[in-house]
């Protein structure tokens, strides 16, 4: 299975985490103070 990686730099990480949680209908798998990662197996 091939994976696709996207890196986005945003001004407000917390606001974007809320947005992507809603968009992907799942919580981020990895959360750090300056980083969030979603592992989507069926995007």
DRENDO-1510 file (C-alpha; in Angstrom, 1 decimal, always signed):
<recs>
REC; n; res; u; v; w
REC; 1; UNK; +0.0; +0.0; +0.0 .
REC; 2; UNK; +1.4; +3.4; -1.0 .
REC; 3; UNK; +1.1; +6.3; +1.4 .
REC; 4; UNK; +0.8; +10.0; +0.6 .
REC; 5; UNK; +2.2; +12.6; +2.9 .
REC; 6; UNK; +1.1; +16.2; +3.0 .
REC; 7; UNK; +2.7; +18.9; +5.2 .
REC; 8; UNK; +0.8; +22.1; +5.9 .
REC; 9; UNK; +2.1; +25.1; +7.8 .
REC; 10; UNK; -0.8; +26.9; +9.6 .
REC; 11; UNK; -1.1; +30.0; +11.8 .
REC; 12; UNK; -3.5; +28.5; +14.4 .
REC; 13; UNK; -2.8; +24.8; +14.9 .
REC; 14; UNK; -5.7; +24.2; +17.4 .
REC; 15; UNK; -8.2; +25.7; +15.1 .
REC; 16; UNK; -6.9; +23.6; +12.2 .
REC; 17; UNK; -7.0; +20.4; +14.3 .
REC; 18; UNK; -10.7; +21.0; +15.0 .
REC; 19; UNK; -11.3; +21.5; +11.2 .
REC; 20; UNK; -9.4; +18.4; +10.1 .
REC; 21; UNK; -11.0; +16.3; +12.9 .
REC; 22; UNK; -14.4; +17.3; +11.5 .
REC; 23; UNK; -13.3; +16.8; +7.8 .
REC; 24; UNK; -11.8; +13.4; +8.4 .
REC; 25; UNK; -14.4; +12.4; +11.0 .
REC; 26; UNK; -11.7; +11.1; +13.3 .
REC; 27; UNK; -9.3; +12.5; +15.9 .
REC; 28; UNK; -5.6; +13.0; +15.1 .
REC; 29; UNK; -3.5; +9.9; +15.8 .
REC; 30; UNK; -0.5; +12.0; +17.0 .
REC; 31; UNK; -0.7; +15.3; +18.8 .
REC; 32; UNK; +2.4; +17.4; +19.8 .
REC; 33; UNK; +2.5; +21.0; +20.8 .
REC; 34; UNK; +3.5; +22.0; +17.3 .
REC; 35; UNK; +2.3; +19.0; +15.2 .
REC; 36; UNK; -0.7; +16.9; +14.4 .
REC; 37; UNK; -0.9; +13.7; +12.3 .
REC; 38; UNK; -3.9; +11.8; +11.0 .
REC; 39; UNK; -3.3; +8.2; +9.7 .
REC; 40; UNK; -6.1; +7.7; +7.2 .
REC; 41; UNK; -6.4; +4.1; +5.9 .
REC; 42; UNK; -9.4; +4.9; +3.6 .
REC; 43; UNK; -9.4; +8.6; +2.8 .
</recs>
